[in-house]
Amino acid sequence: MFTDLEMSTFCDLLVKQFAEKEILMKVLLSKYLELKRMEKSSIKDVFNQKFKDLEEKRDEIGEEKYERFYQDLKIREENLFKDTDNKFD
């Protein structure tokens, strides 16, 4: 069916293809993890600004409303982090 030389050549080609695919998978995983990190960083930046804006209005809105808004923002931020984790996992 196949000679030893043909089988050896075929095996060498398969090993080479496997190595190339492995490298491509590592690059893809790296890009994927970087995208996830960037997404989370963006969420954190947006919510940091919202927390800062809320802090500036603390005296205007009163302590009770501030605490309620703060807790709402915290929950929304955590939910977005969870959604991001679910989207990328």
Secondary structure, DSSP 8 states (H G I E B T S, - for coil): ---HHHHHHHHHHHHHHHHHHHHHHHHHHHHHHHHHHHHHHHHHHHHHHHHHHHHHTHHHH-HHHHHHHHHHHHHHHHHHHHHHHHHH-
